[in-house]
Structure formats: C-alpha cells, structure tokens
Amino acid sequence: MYMSIINCGRWDVAALIGGFGLKFYQIYRNLELEEVIIEKLKTFWFDHVKKGVPPESKTLDDVDMLYRYGDLDTIESIPEIYACYKELLEIVKQCKSLETKKNDIKLKIKEYMGNHQALSNFGDQIIITWIKDQDSKKFDKEAFRSDYPELFEKYQKTKIGSRRFLPKEIK
C-alpha cells in the first residue's frame, strides 16, 4: 500500500535472512491487486467502521470472538435455524458412529502390529508407522501448588472463559 501512497512503481527491500546474510529484493507495483485491496478497504471502512457494524463472520473463531460473553437470555428459534439444529444433530450422530468405527479399525491394526513400529503392504512400502515419542518432562502443577501455595497463587493469571456450544437432543 505504501507504493500506492507515494506513487512508486518499484520498491527495494532489504532482508536479513536468519541473521546471516543481507539480501536485497525488488518488488514491482501491481495496479490490479492494489485496486482490489483499496476497494476492500473502502468497503470495510465505510460499511463497517464508520457505521459501527461488524462484518459478517466467516469462521467459527470470528463468531466466538464476536459473541464471547453469552450474557443474554434465551432466544427462540426460527424455522431455518431449527433445520440447522436438526442437521447438526444428525451430523454429530454420524461423526460418533464414524469415530467408533475408526477406533475399532485402529484397534485391530494396532493389535496386529503389537510392538512392531511399522506396517508394510505386500512389499517394501511402509503404509503405517506407530513409533513411540521420546520421553519428556512435565511440570507437576499440583505438587508445586501443594508445596508452595503462596508462590503458586502469586503467578496465577485469569484466563477468560470460553462458551461451550452444546446441542441438546430433545425427546
């Protein structure tokens, strides 16, 4: 965008890669891309910032961030949302069924493999590996809390709670 602001057609960029070598690159202005970006920025500014209207959510993270408190009362469903609810319940059932089936298949394969770290097809090609990670050390929070309660409390931080989305099956 700086190239647009100062009306520059070429930009020299210096980059220190990994702290070792200084490299220089030239980038050239892309007017078509610039136009698209400027239009999106204008739309965002005038339709959302100036009007105080948040843009439409595109991901679950967007919705979770926008509506993180959930401090309002119950809202009644509309037909479109109720249909989504019914579809969600069906998908959840299918996922549980597939998860069970997946675990049954993994159990059968793992029992067959036993302590072997790899499974090959009917030749030399490895099709599954089952390798133990290296052992690691983990901080024992409960032991530390028990031995040093004041110090433990001193270093506690409040974590903002998240909302749990729990569809309920009605009977």
C-alpha positions, 0 to 999 in steps of 0.5 A, spaced: 500 500 500 505 504 501 507 504 493 500 506 492 501 512 497 507 515 494 506 513 487 512 508 486 512 503 481 518 499 484 520 498 491 527 495 494 527 491 500 532 489 504 532 482 508 536 479 513 535 472 512 536 468 519 541 473 521 546 471 516 546 474 510 543 481 507 539 480 501 536 485 497 529 484 493 525 488 488 518 488 488 514 491 482 507 495 483 501 491 481 495 496 479 490 490 479 491 487 486 492 494 489 485 496 486 482 490 489 485 491 496 483 499 496 476 497 494 476 492 500 478 497 504 473 502 502 468 497 503 470 495 510 471 502 512 465 505 510 460 499 511 463 497 517 467 502 521 464 508 520 457 505 521 459 501 527 457 494 524 461 488 524 462 484 518 459 478 517 463 472 520 466 467 516 469 462 521 467 459 527 473 463 531 470 470 528 463 468 531 466 466 538 470 472 538 464 476 536 459 473 541 464 471 547 460 473 553 453 469 552 450 474 557 443 474 554 437 470 555 434 465 551 432 466 544 427 462 540 428 459 534 426 460 527 424 455 522 431 455 518 435 455 524 431 449 527 433 445 520 440 447 522 439 444 529 436 438 526 442 437 521 447 438 526 444 433 530 444 428 525 451 430 523 454 429 530 450 422 530 454 420 524 461 423 526 460 418 533 458 412 529 464 414 524 469 415 530 467 408 533 468 405 527 475 408 526 477 406 533 475 399 532 479 399 525 485 402 529 484 397 534 485 391 530 491 394 526 494 396 532 493 389 535 496 386 529 502 390 529 503 389 537 510 392 538 512 392 531 513 400 529 511 399 522 506 396 517 508 394 510 503 392 504 505 386 500 512 389 499 517 394 501 512 400 502 511 402 509 503 404 509 503 405 517 508 407 522 506 407 530 513 409 533 513 411 540 515 419 542 521 420 546 520 421 553 519 428 556 518 432 562 512 435 565 511 440 570 507 437 576 502 443 577 499 440 583 505 438 587 508 445 586 501 448 588 501 443 594 508 445 596 508 452 595 501 455 595 503 462 596 508 462 590 503 458 586 497 463 587 502 469 586 503 467 578 496 465 577 493 469 571 485 469 569 484 466 563 477 468 560 472 463 559 470 460 553 462 458 551 461 451 550 456 450 544 452 444 546 446 441 542 441 438 546 437 432 543 430 433 545 425 427 546 
